[in-house]
Amino acid sequence: MSTTIPTNEPALDLAATASGSRWLPDYRTVWRWHFYAGLLTLPFVIILSISGGIYLFKPQIEAWNDRAYDSLDTERIAPVSDQVKAALDAFPGSTPNGYELRRTDRSAARVLIRKDDETLRVYVHPEKLTVLGSVQENQRIMKSIFKLHGELWMGDRGSNLVELASSWTIIMIVTGLYLWWPRHQRLFGGVLFPRFGGGSRIFWRDLHSVTGVWISVFVLFLLVTGLPWAKFWGNYLKTIRNITGTAVAQQDWTTGSERSARGGRPAESGQGKGDAPRSNEHGDHGGGGRGSRRGGGSMPKDMEGFNRVFQSVQPLGLEYPVVIAPPSRGSENWTAKSTTQNRPNRVDLELNGSTGEIVSRKDFKDKHWVDQVVGTCIAAHEGQLFGWPNQLLGLLTAMGLILVSVSGAIMWWRRRHRGVLGAPPIPPNPEVSILLSLLAVLFGIYLPLFGASLVLVLVIEWLILRRIPGLREWLGLQGGKTRAAA
């Protein structure tokens, strides 16, 4: 007597789903890609979904953390220069990096200073000039969440892992949509909403596929808009911009651990005299030193410049947070910048510190169109482009992605069998699909880490895995055969 151990197959007629054409990919081949993409990316998807969901509420979380500094009783406000001096006096040997305009009349002053190669945020009472507290920028809670989300607390290596996982997650979503596409079903059950009366197996499969369909467009948007921040893909884009002549002197976002480092040391103020200030950009995404300066560390010649620049900037009503900073190396002008996460509302200013006169102004519309597109997408990615609905949409997408991952893991766990991984077996006598091959090449060009990893996996499978009987059977590389036991 023999029993057949089933593989992790959907309840479909696989023979009927075969394309019968060299153009369309075989259903089981696509299913196999979907299975491995989901299995390999599952832990990363959950980590990124949780951390990203938390980061959507960065303004609210930071406001809650700083609530003790935003309920002060004040009557007469000291000059900005005195507020900055109070912060510097509390940390001998420090130099000023910037002053963040107070959000309300009851808010403490936020002074950014440089001390022992670290950027500190110092909270100063604007009337009494007493230091209420301080924190290293890299130790703020949202900075830690950012570093987890963008690089798994591993620097550039972590950034590459996140990019690789994101690339394969794109493949998982695309192949999932192909598998979901209704072929024989005439009703909407199992297509647009889950069926609750077909047993647990049908329920989990429908929950997995239907949820995935509803969130697929939003997930793909988040994955694609996150790529410019990754170390490898970000540099890849810079290279393409250089080749196509669309490069700018200062790109509006940083990549890899570079964006984290700028949370702990000053950001660049300009390539040269007259250039617009460079913000901490995606370092702002991690709660870094907003508006701080790269290569800083020198005391401004005239501390009264803080007062003059403040008097010119305050009436403009720039969107919070707004940071004014003294000249950095290679520049004579002071800078002021709105570093709001809603990037289309950002403004860069250069001012004469002696007179307070605005020397130059650069609005979002003045940036290169590539930077405008990426900046707008970053704002949407962070949940700040159109207010709380943007945050809610991002949160629902993150929760849906977690649900898809967990339901997929449950489906695999319930159907797994001892001695095999449970991957869909390779179909017997598989034909090469022209469309699938073309898509693999296109995705490999657009997602170079995916392309490189795919080639590596195929080479290892062909040269090693298929030649080891135990691994070949465990991975389902049997050409469609089932595993039988007496």
C-alpha positions in Angstrom: 0.0 0.0 0.0 1.3 3.4 -0.8 0.2 6.9 0.1 0.9 10.1 -1.8 2.2 13.0 0.2 0.6 16.1 -1.4 2.6 19.2 -2.1 1.6 22.7 -1.1 -0.8 23.1 -4.0 -3.9 25.3 -4.4 -7.2 23.6 -5.1 -7.0 24.1 -8.8 -6.7 21.8 -11.8 -3.0 22.4 -12.5 -3.2 20.7 -15.9 -5.9 23.2 -16.9 -3.8 26.1 -15.7 -0.9 25.3 -17.9 -0.7 27.8 -20.7 -0.1 25.4 -23.5 1.9 28.2 -25.1 5.6 29.1 -25.0 4.6 32.7 -24.5 2.6 32.5 -21.2 4.4 31.0 -18.1 3.3 27.7 -16.7 1.1 28.2 -13.6 3.2 25.9 -11.5 6.4 27.6 -12.4 5.0 31.0 -11.4 3.6 29.4 -8.2 7.1 28.1 -7.4 8.6 31.5 -7.8 5.9 32.9 -5.6 6.5 30.3 -2.9 10.2 30.8 -2.7 9.9 34.6 -2.8 7.4 34.6 0.0 9.4 32.1 2.1 12.7 34.0 1.8 11.2 37.5 2.3 8.7 36.7 5.1 10.9 37.8 8.1 12.0 40.9 6.4 8.5 41.8 5.3 7.2 41.6 8.9 10.1 43.6 10.3 9.8 46.3 7.6 6.0 46.4 7.9 6.1 46.9 11.7 8.9 49.4 11.7 7.4 51.3 8.7 4.0 51.3 10.4 5.5 52.9 13.5 7.4 55.4 11.5 4.3 56.7 9.8 3.5 58.4 13.0 6.9 60.0 13.6 5.5 63.5 14.1 3.0 62.3 16.8 5.5 60.1 18.5 8.2 62.8 18.7 5.6 65.3 19.9 4.7 62.9 22.7 8.3 62.3 23.6 8.9 66.0 23.8 5.6 66.9 25.5 7.5 68.0 28.7 9.3 70.7 26.6 6.2 72.0 25.0 4.1 73.2 28.0 6.3 75.9 29.4 5.1 79.2 31.0 6.9 82.1 29.3 6.4 85.8 29.2 9.6 87.5 27.9 11.6 85.5 25.3 15.3 86.0 25.3 17.1 86.7 22.0 17.9 83.7 19.9 21.6 84.3 20.3 21.3 84.1 24.1 19.3 80.8 23.8 22.1 79.3 21.6 24.8 80.6 24.0 23.0 79.0 26.9 23.2 75.6 25.2 26.9 76.1 24.3 27.8 77.1 27.9 26.2 73.9 29.2 28.5 71.9 27.0 32.0 73.5 27.1 33.9 73.1 23.8 30.8 72.7 21.7 29.9 74.6 18.6 26.5 75.6 17.2 25.0 73.6 14.3 21.5 75.1 14.2 18.5 76.6 15.9 15.1 75.1 15.4 12.3 77.7 15.4 9.9 77.1 18.3 6.6 75.5 17.2 4.4 77.3 19.8 4.8 80.1 22.3 5.0 77.4 25.1 7.8 75.4 23.4 11.4 75.1 24.6 14.1 76.2 22.2 15.8 73.4 20.3 19.5 74.1 19.8 21.6 71.7 17.7 25.2 71.7 18.8 28.4 69.8 17.9 30.3 68.2 20.8 33.0 65.4 20.6 32.0 64.5 17.0 28.3 64.1 18.1 25.3 66.2 17.3 23.2 67.0 20.4 19.7 68.4 20.6 19.6 70.7 23.6 16.3 71.9 25.1 16.6 75.5 26.5 14.0 77.5 28.4 13.6 80.5 26.1 13.1 82.9 29.0 15.1 81.6 31.9 17.9 80.3 29.6 18.2 77.1 31.6 19.0 73.8 29.9 16.0 71.5 30.4 17.5 68.4 28.8 19.6 67.1 25.9 19.8 64.0 23.7 22.1 62.7 21.1 20.4 62.8 17.7 21.4 59.3 16.9 19.8 58.0 20.1 16.3 59.5 19.5 13.7 56.7 19.3 12.6 57.5 15.8 16.2 57.4 14.6 16.4 53.9 15.9 13.2 52.9 14.2 14.5 54.5 11.0 17.8 52.5 11.1 15.9 49.3 11.7 13.5 50.0 8.8 16.2 51.1 6.4 19.2 49.0 7.2 18.3 46.5 10.0 20.8 48.3 12.3 23.6 46.9 10.1 24.7 49.9 8.0 25.2 49.4 4.3 25.1 45.6 4.5 21.7 45.9 6.1 20.6 48.3 3.4 21.6 45.8 0.7 19.6 43.1 2.5 16.5 45.3 2.7 16.9 46.1 -1.0 17.3 42.4 -1.9 14.2 41.5 0.3 12.2 44.4 -1.2 13.1 43.3 -4.8 12.0 39.7 -4.1 8.8 41.0 -2.4 8.0 42.8 -5.7 8.4 39.5 -7.4 6.1 37.9 -4.8 3.4 40.5 -5.4 3.5 40.2 -9.2 3.5 36.4 -9.2 0.7 36.5 -6.6 -1.4 38.6 -8.9 -0.9 36.1 -11.7 -1.9 33.2 -9.5 -4.9 35.1 -8.2 -6.2 36.1 -11.6 -9.6 34.3 -11.9 -9.6 31.7 -14.7 -12.7 29.6 -14.1 -14.5 31.3 -11.2 -17.7 33.2 -12.1 -18.5 34.6 -8.7 -16.6 37.1 -6.5 -16.0 34.7 -3.6 -12.4 33.9 -3.3 -11.6 36.7 -5.8 -12.7 39.9 -4.1 -13.7 38.6 -0.7 -12.9 35.5 1.3 -15.3 32.6 1.5 -16.1 31.6 5.1 -18.1 28.5 4.5 -15.6 26.3 2.6 -13.5 25.1 5.5 -10.3 26.3 7.0 -8.1 25.5 4.0 -10.3 27.6 1.7 -10.5 30.4 4.3 -6.8 30.8 4.7 -6.2 30.6 1.0 -8.8 33.2 0.3 -7.7 35.4 3.2 -4.1 35.3 1.8 -5.0 36.0 -1.9 -7.9 38.5 -1.4 -5.9 40.6 1.1 -2.9 40.5 -1.2 -5.0 41.7 -4.1 -6.5 44.6 -2.3 -3.2 45.9 -1.0 -1.0 45.0 -4.0 -0.9 48.4 -5.7 -0.1 50.2 -2.4 2.6 47.6 -1.5 4.2 48.0 -4.9 4.2 51.7 -4.5 5.9 51.5 -1.1 8.5 49.1 -2.4 9.3 51.1 -5.5 9.5 54.4 -3.6 11.7 52.9 -1.0 14.4 51.9 -3.5 16.0 55.3 -4.0 17.1 55.2 -0.3 18.8 51.8 -0.6 22.6 51.9 -0.9 23.0 49.8 -4.1 19.9 50.9 -6.0 20.4 54.6 -5.0 23.9 54.6 -6.4 22.5 52.7 -9.5 20.1 55.6 -10.0 22.8 58.2 -9.6 24.8 56.4 -12.3 21.8 56.4 -14.7 21.2 60.1 -14.0 24.9 60.8 -14.8 24.6 58.9 -18.1 21.3 60.5 -19.1 22.4 64.0 -18.1 19.7 64.4 -15.4 22.1 64.5 -12.5 22.2 67.5 -10.2 25.0 68.9 -8.1 23.1 67.9 -4.9 20.7 65.0 -5.0 17.7 65.5 -2.6 18.1 62.3 -0.7 20.9 60.1 0.6 21.4 56.4 0.3 22.4 53.6 2.6 24.1 54.3 5.9 25.1 57.7 4.6 21.6 59.0 5.6 22.1 57.6 9.1 25.5 59.1 9.5 24.1 62.5 8.6 21.9 62.2 11.6 25.0 62.1 13.7 27.2 64.7 11.9 26.4 67.8 10.0 24.9 67.7 6.6 26.3 69.5 3.6 25.5 73.1 3.2 26.6 73.4 -0.4 29.0 72.5 -3.0 30.3 76.0 -3.1 29.5 79.6 -2.6 25.9 80.4 -3.5 24.6 76.8 -3.5 21.4 76.1 -1.7 21.8 74.3 1.6 21.7 70.5 1.6 19.4 69.1 4.2 19.8 65.9 6.1 17.2 64.6 3.6 16.4 61.0 4.3 18.4 61.4 7.4 15.4 63.5 8.4 13.4 60.4 7.8 15.2 59.0 10.7 14.9 61.9 13.0 18.5 63.0 12.4 20.0 66.4 12.9 17.7 68.5 10.8 19.4 71.4 9.1 22.8 70.6 10.6 25.9 71.2 8.6 28.6 68.9 7.1 32.1 69.9 8.0 30.9 72.2 10.8 32.6 72.7 14.0 33.7 76.4 13.9 32.1 79.2 15.9 30.3 81.8 13.8 32.1 85.2 13.7 28.9 87.0 14.9 26.4 85.3 17.1 24.1 88.2 16.5 23.5 86.6 13.1 21.1 84.2 14.8 18.9 87.2 15.7 19.0 88.8 12.3 18.3 85.6 10.4 15.5 84.7 12.9 13.8 88.1 12.4 13.8 87.5 8.6 12.7 83.9 8.6 10.0 83.9 11.3 7.5 86.1 9.4 7.7 83.8 6.3 5.6 81.1 8.0 7.6 78.2 6.7 6.3 74.8 7.5 7.7 73.3 10.8 10.3 72.2 11.6 12.5 75.2 10.4 16.2 75.3 11.2 18.5 78.2 10.8 22.2 77.6 10.8 25.4 79.6 10.7 27.8 79.5 7.7 29.5 76.2 7.0 32.9 75.8 5.6 33.3 77.3 2.1 30.3 79.6 2.5 29.7 83.0 3.9 25.9 82.9 4.0 23.6 81.6 6.8 21.0 79.1 5.9 17.4 78.4 6.8 15.4 75.4 5.8 12.0 74.0 6.3 12.6 70.2 6.7 8.9 69.2 6.9 8.3 65.6 5.9 5.7 66.9 3.4 8.6 67.6 1.0 6.6 69.6 -1.6 6.3 72.3 1.1 10.0 72.5 1.8 11.9 75.7 1.3 15.7 76.4 1.2 17.0 79.9 2.0 20.3 81.6 2.1 20.7 84.8 4.1 23.3 87.4 4.8 24.1 87.1 8.5 25.1 90.8 8.8 21.9 92.2 7.5 19.4 89.3 7.6 18.7 89.9 3.9 17.5 86.8 1.9 20.2 86.1 -0.7 18.4 83.2 -2.4 15.3 81.1 -2.1 14.7 77.6 -3.5 11.3 76.1 -3.4 10.3 72.5 -4.2 9.1 73.5 -7.7 12.6 74.8 -8.5 14.2 71.4 -8.1 14.9 69.0 -11.0 11.8 67.0 -12.0 13.4 63.8 -10.9 13.9 65.2 -7.5 10.4 66.5 -7.4 9.0 63.0 -8.3 11.1 61.2 -5.8 10.5 63.9 -3.1 6.7 63.6 -3.6 6.9 59.8 -3.5 9.0 60.0 -0.3 6.4 62.2 1.4 3.7 59.7 0.5 5.9 56.8 1.6 6.3 58.4 5.0 2.6 59.1 5.3 2.9 62.9 5.2 1.8 63.9 1.8 -1.9 64.4 2.4 -2.3 64.2 6.2 -3.9 61.5 8.4 -5.5 59.7 5.4 -2.0 59.1 4.1 -1.0 57.7 7.5 -4.1 55.5 7.7 -3.6 54.2 4.2 0.0 53.3 4.9 -0.9 51.7 8.2 -3.6 49.5 6.6 -1.1 48.5 3.9 1.5 47.5 6.5 -1.1 45.5 8.4 -2.4 43.9 5.3 1.1 42.9 4.3 1.6 41.3 7.7 -1.7 39.4 7.3 -0.6 38.2 3.9 2.7 37.0 5.3 1.2 35.3 8.4 -1.6 33.6 6.4 0.9 32.4 3.8 3.1 30.9 6.6 0.1 29.2 8.1 -0.9 27.7 4.8 2.6 26.3 4.3 2.8 25.0 7.9 -0.6 23.2 7.7 0.3 21.6 4.4 4.0 20.8 5.0 5.0 17.1 5.3 8.0 15.6 7.1 11.0 15.2 4.8 10.0 17.8 2.3 10.0 21.6 2.2 6.6 21.8 0.6 7.6 23.8 -2.4 5.6 23.3 -5.6 7.4 20.7 -7.6 8.8 21.5 -11.0 6.4 20.6 -13.7 7.4 17.6 -15.9 9.0 18.5 -19.1 8.8 22.3 -18.4 9.0 24.6 -21.4 10.8 27.9 -21.4 8.3 30.7 -21.4 9.2 33.6 -23.6 7.2 36.1 -21.6 8.6 34.8 -18.3 12.1 35.0 -19.6 11.6 38.5 -20.9 10.1 39.6 -17.6 13.0 38.1 -15.7 15.4 40.1 -17.8 13.5 43.3 -17.4 13.1 42.9 -13.6 16.8 42.0 -13.4 17.7 45.3 -15.1 15.4 47.3 -13.0 16.3 45.4 -9.8 20.0 44.5 -10.2 20.3 42.8 -6.8 17.3 40.6 -7.8 18.9 39.8 -11.1 22.2 38.9 -9.6 20.6 36.8 -6.9 18.4 35.0 -9.4 21.4 34.1 -11.6 23.2 32.8 -8.4 20.3 30.7 -7.3 19.8 29.2 -10.8 23.6 28.3 -11.0 23.6 26.8 -7.5 20.4 24.8 -8.3 21.8 23.5 -11.5 25.4 22.7 -10.4 24.8 21.5 -6.8 21.2 21.1 -5.6 20.0 18.9 -8.4 23.0 16.6 -8.0 22.3 15.8 -4.3 19.4 13.4 -4.1 18.3 14.4 -0.5 18.3 18.1 -1.3 16.7 17.5 -4.7 13.8 15.7 -3.2 13.5 18.1 -0.2 13.3 21.1 -2.5 10.9 19.5 -5.0 13.3 19.4 -7.9 11.9 16.1 -9.1 10.3 17.2 -12.3 6.8 17.1 -11.0 7.0 13.7 -9.3 5.3 13.1 -6.0 7.0 11.5 -3.0 5.6 8.1 -2.1 6.0 6.1 1.0 5.2 2.4 1.4 
